[in-house]
Each structure stands twice: as structure tokens, then as C-alpha cells.
């Protein structure tokens, strides 16, 4: 075990243990908030130049 793995293991042992689901947030609400955050934080993509219509050269 490397020094990094030992220090992470030691830190994990000192963290307070919590009961899963004790926060009172349902999985449905958690997933909905993650989806909403993704939509809000993702910038719009530029249109694909191969799929957009180009004016015909005259």
C-alpha cells in the first residue's frame, strides 16, 4: 500500500459515518436536480457545419 493510499485510508476512518438516506432527499429529487444542473451548466453546442444548409455557389 502506498503512502497516498494509507493517508486516504486513515482520513476515511476519521470521517464521521452517516446513515445513507438520512439527508431526507429522495433519489428522484436528487436525480432531477442533477439533470437540471447539467442542462443549466452546459453551454449550447455550435451547429454541425456538415448538417447546416449552405447557399449554393452561383
TORPA-4810 file (N, C-alpha, C, O; in nm, 3 decimals):
<nodes>
NODE_1_0.086_-0.118_0.000_0.000_0.000_0.000_0.090_0.124_0.000_0.182_0.133_0.081_X
NODE_2_0.064_0.216_-0.089_0.146_0.336_-0.099_0.112_0.434_0.014_0.013_0.418_0.084_X
NODE_3_0.196_0.534_0.028_0.173_0.635_0.132_0.043_0.710_0.106_-0.029_0.745_0.200_X
NODE_4_0.013_0.736_-0.020_-0.111_0.806_-0.054_-0.232_0.723_-0.016_-0.328_0.774_0.042_X
NODE_5_-0.228_0.594_-0.048_-0.339_0.506_-0.013_-0.356_0.497_0.138_-0.469_0.494_0.187_X
NODE_6_-0.244_0.493_0.213_-0.253_0.488_0.359_-0.316_0.615_0.415_-0.401_0.609_0.504_X
NODE_7_-0.274_0.732_0.361_-0.329_0.857_0.414_-0.478_0.870_0.381_-0.555_0.921_0.463_X
NODE_8_-0.518_0.824_0.262_-0.661_0.827_0.228_-0.740_0.733_0.318_-0.850_0.765_0.360_X
NODE_9_-0.683_0.617_0.346_-0.749_0.520_0.432_-0.763_0.576_0.573_-0.868_0.560_0.636_X
NODE_10_-0.658_0.641_0.623_-0.664_0.699_0.757_-0.767_0.811_0.763_-0.840_0.822_0.862_X
NODE_11_-0.774_0.893_0.658_-0.874_1.001_0.655_-1.015_0.944_0.652_-1.105_0.996_0.719_X
NODE_12_-1.036_0.838_0.576_-1.168_0.778_0.567_-1.213_0.725_0.702_-1.332_0.728_0.735_X
NODE_13_-1.118_0.675_0.780_-1.153_0.622_0.912_-1.189_0.734_1.010_-1.265_0.709_1.104_X
NODE_14_-1.138_0.855_0.991_-1.165_0.963_1.084_-1.292_1.041_1.048_-1.342_1.117_1.130_X
NODE_15_-1.343_1.022_0.927_-1.465_1.092_0.887_-1.585_1.036_0.962_-1.591_0.916_0.987_X
NODE_16_-1.679_1.121_0.999_-1.798_1.070_1.067_-1.881_0.983_0.973_-1.898_1.017_0.856_X
NODE_17_-1.929_0.875_1.024_-2.012_0.786_0.942_-2.157_0.834_0.947_-2.208_0.868_1.054_X
NODE_18_-2.220_0.837_0.832_-2.359_0.878_0.825_-2.441_0.764_0.769_-2.391_0.678_0.697_X
NODE_19_-2.567_0.766_0.802_-2.658_0.664_0.752_-2.702_0.705_0.612_-2.748_0.818_0.594_X
NODE_20_-2.690_0.616_0.512_-2.736_0.652_0.378_-2.884_0.688_0.378_-2.966_0.620_0.440_X
NODE_21_-2.917_0.794_0.310_-3.056_0.836_0.301_-3.102_0.920_0.417_-3.219_0.957_0.424_X
NODE_22_-3.013_0.951_0.510_-3.052_1.029_0.627_-3.073_1.176_0.594_-3.124_1.251_0.678_X
NODE_23_-3.035_1.218_0.474_-3.048_1.359_0.439_-3.192_1.398_0.413_-3.225_1.517_0.415_X
NODE_24_-3.278_1.301_0.388_-3.418_1.330_0.363_-3.449_1.366_0.220_-3.560_1.408_0.190_X
NODE_25_-3.352_1.351_0.130_-3.373_1.381_-0.012_-3.396_1.249_-0.085_-3.318_1.155_-0.073_X
NODE_26_-3.505_1.244_-0.161_-3.533_1.122_-0.235_-3.441_1.109_-0.354_-3.388_1.209_-0.403_X
NODE_27_-3.421_0.988_-0.401_-3.336_0.964_-0.517_-3.395_1.035_-0.639_-3.320_1.085_-0.723_X
NODE_28_-3.526_1.040_-0.649_-3.590_1.107_-0.762_-3.555_1.256_-0.763_-3.523_1.311_-0.868_X
NODE_29_-3.561_1.321_-0.645_-3.527_1.462_-0.637_-3.379_1.486_-0.665_-3.343_1.584_-0.730_X
NODE_30_-3.295_1.396_-0.616_-3.151_1.409_-0.640_-3.119_1.399_-0.788_-3.043_1.481_-0.841_X
NODE_31_-3.177_1.300_-0.857_-3.153_1.284_-1.000_-3.209_1.401_-1.080_-3.148_1.445_-1.177_X
NODE_32_-3.325_1.451_-1.039_-3.384_1.566_-1.109_-3.296_1.690_-1.094_-3.280_1.766_-1.189_X
NODE_33_-3.239_1.710_-0.975_-3.154_1.826_-0.957_-3.025_1.813_-1.035_-2.973_1.912_-1.086_X
NODE_34_-2.972_1.691_-1.047_-2.852_1.670_-1.127_-2.880_1.697_-1.275_-2.798_1.758_-1.344_X
NODE_35_-2.994_1.651_-1.323_-3.030_1.673_-1.464_-3.049_1.822_-1.491_-3.005_1.872_-1.594_X
NODE_36_-3.113_1.892_-1.398_-3.134_2.036_-1.416_-3.001_2.110_-1.414_-2.982_2.203_-1.493_X
NODE_37_-2.911_2.072_-1.326_-2.780_2.137_-1.320_-2.702_2.115_-1.448_-2.632_2.205_-1.495_X
NODE_38_-2.712_1.997_-1.505_-2.643_1.967_-1.630_-2.697_2.053_-1.744_-2.620_2.107_-1.823_X
NODE_39_-2.828_2.067_-1.750_-2.889_2.148_-1.856_-2.848_2.294_-1.842_-2.818_2.359_-1.942_X
NODE_40_-2.847_2.344_-1.721_-2.814_2.484_-1.699_-2.666_2.512_-1.722_-2.631_2.616_-1.777_X
NODE_41_-2.580_2.421_-1.681_-2.437_2.448_-1.686_-2.370_2.409_-1.817_-2.252_2.439_-1.837_X
NODE_42_-2.442_2.342_-1.907_-2.383_2.301_-2.033_-2.410_2.407_-2.139_-2.526_2.437_-2.168_X
NODE_43_-2.304_2.466_-2.197_-2.327_2.569_-2.299_-2.383_2.507_-2.426_-2.360_2.389_-2.453_X
NODE_44_-2.457_2.585_-2.503_-2.511_2.531_-2.628_-2.399_2.496_-2.723_-2.295_2.561_-2.726_X
NODE_45_-2.422_2.392_-2.802_-2.323_2.350_-2.900_-2.340_2.428_-3.028_-2.450_2.471_-3.063_X
NODE_46_-2.229_2.444_-3.097_-2.233_2.507_-3.229_-2.296_2.406_-3.325_-2.274_2.286_-3.311_X
NODE_47_-2.374_2.453_-3.423_-2.433_2.359_-3.519_-2.323_2.290_-3.600_-2.218_2.347_-3.629_X
NODE_48_-2.350_2.167_-3.636_-2.256_2.088_-3.717_-2.251_2.148_-3.856_-2.354_2.153_-3.923_X
NODE_49_-2.135_2.194_-3.903_-2.127_2.258_-4.036_-2.167_2.165_-4.149_-2.214_2.212_-4.253_X
NODE_50_-2.151_2.036_-4.132_-2.189_1.943_-4.239_-2.340_1.926_-4.249_-2.391_1.886_-4.353_X
NODE_51_-2.412_1.955_-4.142_-2.556_1.936_-4.142_-2.634_2.064_-4.171_-2.753_2.058_-4.200_X
NODE_52_-2.569_2.179_-4.164_-2.640_2.303_-4.191_-2.645_2.330_-4.341_-2.556_2.290_-4.416_X
NODE_53_-2.749_2.398_-4.382_-2.764_2.428_-4.524_-2.671_2.540_-4.565_-2.657_2.640_-4.494_X
NODE_54_-2.610_2.525_-4.679_-2.521_2.628_-4.732_-2.582_2.683_-4.859_-2.643_2.609_-4.937_X
NODE_55_-2.568_2.812_-4.881_-2.618_2.867_-5.007_-2.537_2.811_-5.124_-2.415_2.795_-5.114_X
NODE_56_-2.605_2.782_-5.232_-2.539_2.729_-5.349_-2.453_2.838_-5.413_-2.494_2.953_-5.422_X
NODE_57_-2.334_2.800_-5.456_-2.245_2.896_-5.524_-2.299_2.923_-5.664_-2.334_2.830_-5.736_X
NODE_58_-2.305_3.048_-5.702_-2.360_3.082_-5.833_-2.254_3.110_-5.934_-2.285_3.140_-6.049_X
</nodes>
